[in-house]
């Protein structure tokens, strides 16, 4: 895995974790009782995007490190994932 591959892997993991973290402790404007005119009642009352981005980073870094370690160690390679024999060993 080269530098670009590591950055792409981290970005994919970060966004996957971010989409899991987004709905945690979600409170809509309707639940808060303060619907801003022009927005749907299901819009977040306080999204806390910065806090959720920090939490996402704290979760994504160890996941990325574990996956990168497995890839760099050679424990699992592309040949191991070739279930249909298309790489031609």
OpenMM code with the backbone's topology and positions (N, CA, C; nanometers):
from openmm import Vec3, app, unit

residues = "UNK UNK UNK UNK UNK UNK UNK UNK UNK UNK UNK UNK UNK UNK UNK UNK UNK UNK UNK UNK UNK UNK UNK UNK UNK UNK UNK UNK UNK UNK UNK UNK UNK UNK UNK UNK UNK UNK UNK UNK UNK UNK UNK UNK UNK UNK UNK UNK UNK UNK UNK UNK UNK UNK UNK UNK UNK UNK UNK UNK UNK UNK UNK UNK UNK UNK UNK UNK UNK UNK UNK UNK UNK UNK UNK UNK UNK UNK UNK UNK UNK UNK UNK UNK UNK UNK UNK UNK UNK".split()
positions = [
    Vec3(0.0858, -0.1172, 0.0000),
    Vec3(0.0000, 0.0000, 0.0000),
    Vec3(0.0904, 0.1234, 0.0000),
    Vec3(0.0641, 0.2141, -0.0920),
    Vec3(0.1426, 0.3364, -0.0983),
    Vec3(0.0708, 0.4490, -0.0224),
    Vec3(0.1271, 0.5677, -0.0247),
    Vec3(0.0714, 0.6810, 0.0493),
    Vec3(-0.0693, 0.7151, 0.0015),
    Vec3(-0.0884, 0.7184, -0.1281),
    Vec3(-0.2205, 0.7503, -0.1822),
    Vec3(-0.3241, 0.6463, -0.1406),
    Vec3(-0.2861, 0.5210, -0.1447),
    Vec3(-0.3771, 0.4146, -0.1016),
    Vec3(-0.4137, 0.4272, 0.0451),
    Vec3(-0.3161, 0.4636, 0.1282),
    Vec3(-0.3432, 0.4822, 0.2706),
    Vec3(-0.4373, 0.5984, 0.2959),
    Vec3(-0.4195, 0.7072, 0.2208),
    Vec3(-0.5078, 0.8233, 0.2372),
    Vec3(-0.6493, 0.7905, 0.1908),
    Vec3(-0.6617, 0.7213, 0.0791),
    Vec3(-0.7943, 0.6828, 0.0291),
    Vec3(-0.8620, 0.5872, 0.1267),
    Vec3(-0.7866, 0.4907, 0.1783),
    Vec3(-0.8417, 0.3975, 0.2766),
    Vec3(-0.8913, 0.4720, 0.3997),
    Vec3(-0.8129, 0.5680, 0.4488),
    Vec3(-0.8547, 0.6451, 0.5655),
    Vec3(-0.9801, 0.7264, 0.5356),
    Vec3(-0.9873, 0.7886, 0.4176),
    Vec3(-1.1041, 0.8691, 0.3825),
    Vec3(-1.2301, 0.7839, 0.3752),
    Vec3(-1.2192, 0.6665, 0.3166),
    Vec3(-1.3357, 0.5778, 0.3068),
    Vec3(-1.3812, 0.5342, 0.4456),
    Vec3(-1.2875, 0.4934, 0.5303),
    Vec3(-1.3217, 0.4511, 0.6658),
    Vec3(-1.3802, 0.5681, 0.7446),
    Vec3(-1.3189, 0.6876, 0.7310),
    Vec3(-1.3658, 0.8048, 0.8056),
    Vec3(-1.5104, 0.8374, 0.7703),
    Vec3(-1.5438, 0.8395, 0.6418),
    Vec3(-1.6804, 0.8733, 0.6016),
    Vec3(-1.7793, 0.7635, 0.6409),
    Vec3(-1.7393, 0.6374, 0.6343),
    Vec3(-1.8291, 0.5307, 0.6786),
    Vec3(-1.8602, 0.5442, 0.8270),
    Vec3(-1.7583, 0.5718, 0.9073),
    Vec3(-1.7792, 0.5905, 1.0511),
    Vec3(-1.8612, 0.7169, 1.0755),
    Vec3(-1.8359, 0.8233, 0.9991),
    Vec3(-1.9086, 0.9490, 1.0151),
    Vec3(-2.0581, 0.9291, 0.9937),
    Vec3(-2.0950, 0.8521, 0.8909),
    Vec3(-2.2367, 0.8282, 0.8653),
    Vec3(-2.3006, 0.7410, 0.9727),
    Vec3(-2.2210, 0.6641, 1.0433),
    Vec3(-2.2738, 0.5867, 1.1567),
    Vec3(-2.2895, 0.6769, 1.2789),
    Vec3(-2.1971, 0.7708, 1.2980),
    Vec3(-2.1975, 0.8581, 1.4161),
    Vec3(-2.3016, 0.9691, 1.4032),
    Vec3(-2.3337, 1.0138, 1.2827),
    Vec3(-2.4258, 1.1264, 1.2651),
    Vec3(-2.5590, 1.1123, 1.3400),
    Vec3(-2.6281, 0.9997, 1.3317),
    Vec3(-2.7572, 0.9932, 1.4004),
    Vec3(-2.7498, 0.9707, 1.5524),
    Vec3(-2.6307, 0.9555, 1.6081),
    Vec3(-2.6185, 0.9327, 1.7523),
    Vec3(-2.6564, 1.0610, 1.8260),
    Vec3(-2.7425, 1.0490, 1.9249),
    Vec3(-2.7941, 1.1617, 2.0043),
    Vec3(-2.8567, 1.2700, 1.9172),
    Vec3(-2.9278, 1.2274, 1.8142),
    Vec3(-2.9952, 1.3205, 1.7242),
    Vec3(-3.1228, 1.3704, 1.7909),
    Vec3(-3.1434, 1.5002, 1.7835),
    Vec3(-3.2647, 1.5608, 1.8368),
    Vec3(-3.3172, 1.6569, 1.7309),
    Vec3(-3.4402, 1.6306, 1.6836),
    Vec3(-3.4961, 1.7130, 1.5765),
    Vec3(-3.5513, 1.8435, 1.6335),
    Vec3(-3.5758, 1.9386, 1.5430),
    Vec3(-3.6345, 2.0657, 1.5844),
    Vec3(-3.7739, 2.0452, 1.6418),
    Vec3(-3.8447, 1.9471, 1.5871),
    Vec3(-3.9790, 1.9180, 1.6369),
    Vec3(-3.9740, 1.8690, 1.7816),
    Vec3(-3.8790, 1.7813, 1.8115),
    Vec3(-3.8630, 1.7310, 1.9483),
    Vec3(-3.8217, 1.8426, 2.0434),
    Vec3(-3.7404, 1.9372, 1.9944),
    Vec3(-3.6943, 2.0478, 2.0767),
    Vec3(-3.8030, 2.1534, 2.0936),
    Vec3(-3.9038, 2.1503, 2.0060),
    Vec3(-4.0133, 2.2460, 2.0155),
    Vec3(-3.9808, 2.3812, 1.9553),
    Vec3(-3.8769, 2.3901, 1.8745),
    Vec3(-3.8362, 2.5169, 1.8134),
    Vec3(-3.8084, 2.4950, 1.6649),
    Vec3(-3.9142, 2.4912, 1.5835),
    Vec3(-3.8981, 2.4711, 1.4402),
    Vec3(-3.8720, 2.6069, 1.3749),
    Vec3(-3.7579, 2.6191, 1.3084),
    Vec3(-3.7208, 2.7414, 1.2384),
    Vec3(-3.8027, 2.7500, 1.1107),
    Vec3(-3.8677, 2.8642, 1.0848),
    Vec3(-3.9466, 2.8761, 0.9614),
    Vec3(-3.8605, 2.8514, 0.8372),
    Vec3(-3.9157, 2.7747, 0.7444),
    Vec3(-3.8450, 2.7429, 0.6207),
    Vec3(-3.7654, 2.6140, 0.6265),
    Vec3(-3.7638, 2.5470, 0.7420),
    Vec3(-3.6929, 2.4191, 0.7547),
    Vec3(-3.7933, 2.3105, 0.7915),
    Vec3(-3.7637, 2.1860, 0.7560),
    Vec3(-3.8546, 2.0783, 0.7939),
    Vec3(-3.8453, 2.0509, 0.9442),
    Vec3(-3.9520, 2.0039, 1.0040),
    Vec3(-3.9486, 1.9742, 1.1480),
    Vec3(-3.8478, 1.8662, 1.1855),
    Vec3(-3.8082, 1.7839, 1.0876),
    Vec3(-3.7124, 1.6761, 1.1152),
    Vec3(-3.5673, 1.7226, 1.1087),
    Vec3(-3.5435, 1.8495, 1.0788),
    Vec3(-3.4068, 1.9022, 1.0740),
    Vec3(-3.3480, 1.9013, 1.2147),
    Vec3(-3.2168, 1.8818, 1.2253),
    Vec3(-3.1559, 1.8766, 1.3590),
    Vec3(-3.1635, 2.0106, 1.4304),
    Vec3(-3.1921, 2.0052, 1.5607),
    Vec3(-3.1959, 2.1270, 1.6416),
    Vec3(-3.0538, 2.1775, 1.6639),
    Vec3(-2.9621, 2.0879, 1.6939),
    Vec3(-2.8205, 2.1225, 1.7103),
    Vec3(-2.7396, 2.0052, 1.6572),
    Vec3(-2.6836, 2.0209, 1.5374),
    Vec3(-2.6180, 1.9091, 1.4694),
    Vec3(-2.4874, 1.8666, 1.5356),
    Vec3(-2.4122, 1.9588, 1.5967),
    Vec3(-2.2838, 1.9300, 1.6616),
    Vec3(-2.1883, 1.8572, 1.5667),
    Vec3(-2.1751, 1.9104, 1.4454),
    Vec3(-2.0929, 1.8456, 1.3431),
    Vec3(-1.9459, 1.8385, 1.3847),
    Vec3(-1.8945, 1.9446, 1.4441),
    Vec3(-1.7537, 1.9445, 1.4856),
    Vec3(-1.7249, 1.8367, 1.5889),
    Vec3(-1.8126, 1.8236, 1.6858),
    Vec3(-1.7960, 1.7214, 1.7904),
    Vec3(-1.8035, 1.5814, 1.7294),
    Vec3(-1.8983, 1.5624, 1.6388),
    Vec3(-1.9128, 1.4319, 1.5758),
    Vec3(-1.7951, 1.4010, 1.4834),
    Vec3(-1.7370, 1.5028, 1.4217),
    Vec3(-1.6183, 1.4820, 1.3380),
    Vec3(-1.4994, 1.4390, 1.4239),
    Vec3(-1.4843, 1.4990, 1.5420),
    Vec3(-1.3755, 1.4578, 1.6321),
    Vec3(-1.3962, 1.3148, 1.6812),
    Vec3(-1.5179, 1.2798, 1.7167),
    Vec3(-1.5483, 1.1431, 1.7611),
    Vec3(-1.5206, 1.0450, 1.6472),
    Vec3(-1.5610, 1.0838, 1.5264),
    Vec3(-1.5370, 0.9989, 1.4089),
    Vec3(-1.3886, 0.9744, 1.3887),
    Vec3(-1.3089, 1.0793, 1.4023),
    Vec3(-1.1643, 1.0652, 1.3841),
    Vec3(-1.1052, 0.9727, 1.4901),
    Vec3(-1.1513, 0.9869, 1.6140),
    Vec3(-1.1002, 0.9006, 1.7214),
    Vec3(-1.1357, 0.7536, 1.6996),
    Vec3(-1.2458, 0.7284, 1.6327),
    Vec3(-1.2857, 0.5899, 1.6040),
    Vec3(-1.2171, 0.5393, 1.4770),
    Vec3(-1.2050, 0.6267, 1.3763),
    Vec3(-1.1533, 0.5842, 1.2456),
    Vec3(-1.0038, 0.5549, 1.2478),
    Vec3(-0.9275, 0.6271, 1.3287),
    Vec3(-0.7818, 0.6068, 1.3298),
    Vec3(-0.7434, 0.4650, 1.3718),
    Vec3(-0.7973, 0.4110, 1.4825),
    Vec3(-0.7588, 0.2727, 1.5165),
    Vec3(-0.8089, 0.1693, 1.4155),
    Vec3(-0.9266, 0.1925, 1.3576),
    Vec3(-0.9763, 0.1001, 1.2559),
    Vec3(-0.8835, 0.1023, 1.1353),
    Vec3(-0.8449, 0.2242, 1.0916),
    Vec3(-0.7536, 0.2378, 0.9783),
    Vec3(-0.6189, 0.1723, 1.0096),
    Vec3(-0.5681, 0.1938, 1.1300),
    Vec3(-0.4384, 0.1367, 1.1675),
    Vec3(-0.4427, -0.0163, 1.1630),
    Vec3(-0.5512, -0.0744, 1.2104),
    Vec3(-0.5636, -0.2205, 1.2097),
    Vec3(-0.5696, -0.2737, 1.0661),
    Vec3(-0.6499, -0.2109, 0.9820),
    Vec3(-0.6616, -0.2566, 0.8433),
    Vec3(-0.5304, -0.2352, 0.7688),
    Vec3(-0.4656, -0.1202, 0.7899),
    Vec3(-0.3373, -0.0935, 0.7242),
    Vec3(-0.2312, -0.1929, 0.7704),
    Vec3(-0.2321, -0.2293, 0.8982),
    Vec3(-0.1347, -0.3261, 0.9496),
    Vec3(-0.1541, -0.4626, 0.8840),
    Vec3(-0.2786, -0.5035, 0.8654),
    Vec3(-0.3060, -0.6319, 0.8004),
    Vec3(-0.2591, -0.6283, 0.6550),
    Vec3(-0.2863, -0.5174, 0.5865),
    Vec3(-0.2446, -0.5064, 0.4464),
    Vec3(-0.0926, -0.5045, 0.4351),
    Vec3(-0.0254, -0.4244, 0.5179),
    Vec3(0.1196, -0.4109, 0.5091),
    Vec3(0.1943, -0.5356, 0.5565),
    Vec3(0.1338, -0.6118, 0.6470),
    Vec3(0.2008, -0.7321, 0.6952),
    Vec3(0.2007, -0.8436, 0.5914),
    Vec3(0.1098, -0.8361, 0.4983),
    Vec3(0.1012, -0.9401, 0.3967),
    Vec3(0.0194, -1.0593, 0.4414),
    Vec3(-0.0459, -1.0511, 0.5561),
    Vec3(-0.1276, -1.1618, 0.6049),
    Vec3(-0.2418, -1.1919, 0.5096),
    Vec3(-0.2959, -1.0881, 0.4473),
    Vec3(-0.4016, -1.1035, 0.3483),
    Vec3(-0.3569, -1.0280, 0.2237),
    Vec3(-0.3587, -1.0954, 0.1116),
    Vec3(-0.3187, -1.0315, -0.0138),
    Vec3(-0.4317, -1.0425, -0.1150),
    Vec3(-0.4114, -0.9803, -0.2308),
    Vec3(-0.5115, -0.9876, -0.3373),
    Vec3(-0.5304, -1.1321, -0.3820),
    Vec3(-0.4232, -1.2087, -0.3855),
    Vec3(-0.4322, -1.3490, -0.4276),
    Vec3(-0.5197, -1.4291, -0.3318),
    Vec3(-0.5186, -1.3951, -0.2042),
    Vec3(-0.6038, -1.4642, -0.1077),
    Vec3(-0.7515, -1.4357, -0.1303),
    Vec3(-0.7810, -1.3217, -0.1885),
    Vec3(-0.9195, -1.2823, -0.2126),
    Vec3(-0.9681, -1.3220, -0.3515),
    Vec3(-0.8859, -1.3879, -0.4304),
    Vec3(-0.9206, -1.4295, -0.5656),
    Vec3(-0.9942, -1.5638, -0.5590),
    Vec3(-1.1220, -1.5584, -0.5288),
    Vec3(-1.2006, -1.6794, -0.5093),
    Vec3(-1.2343, -1.7504, -0.6401),
    Vec3(-1.2331, -1.6789, -0.7499),
    Vec3(-1.2734, -1.7373, -0.8766),
    Vec3(-1.1543, -1.7712, -0.9665),
    Vec3(-1.0317, -1.7526, -0.9184),
    Vec3(-0.9117, -1.7885, -0.9927),
    Vec3(-0.8852, -1.7057, -1.1156),
    Vec3(-0.9217, -1.5805, -1.1138),
    Vec3(-0.9067, -1.4954, -1.2316),
    Vec3(-0.7700, -1.4273, -1.2397),
    Vec3(-0.6885, -1.4337, -1.1365),
    Vec3(-0.5576, -1.3702, -1.1401),
    Vec3(-0.4533, -1.4591, -1.2060),
    Vec3(-0.4812, -1.5859, -1.2197),
    Vec3(-0.3892, -1.6786, -1.2876),
    Vec3(-0.2570, -1.6953, -1.2156),
    Vec3(-0.2566, -1.7748, -1.1144),
    Vec3(-0.1363, -1.7975, -1.0356),
    Vec3(-0.0332, -1.8721, -1.1128),
] * unit.nanometer
topology = app.Topology()
chain = topology.addChain("A")
for resn in residues:
    res = topology.addResidue(resn, chain)
    for name in ("N", "CA", "C"):
        topology.addAtom(name, app.Element.getBySymbol(name[0]), res)
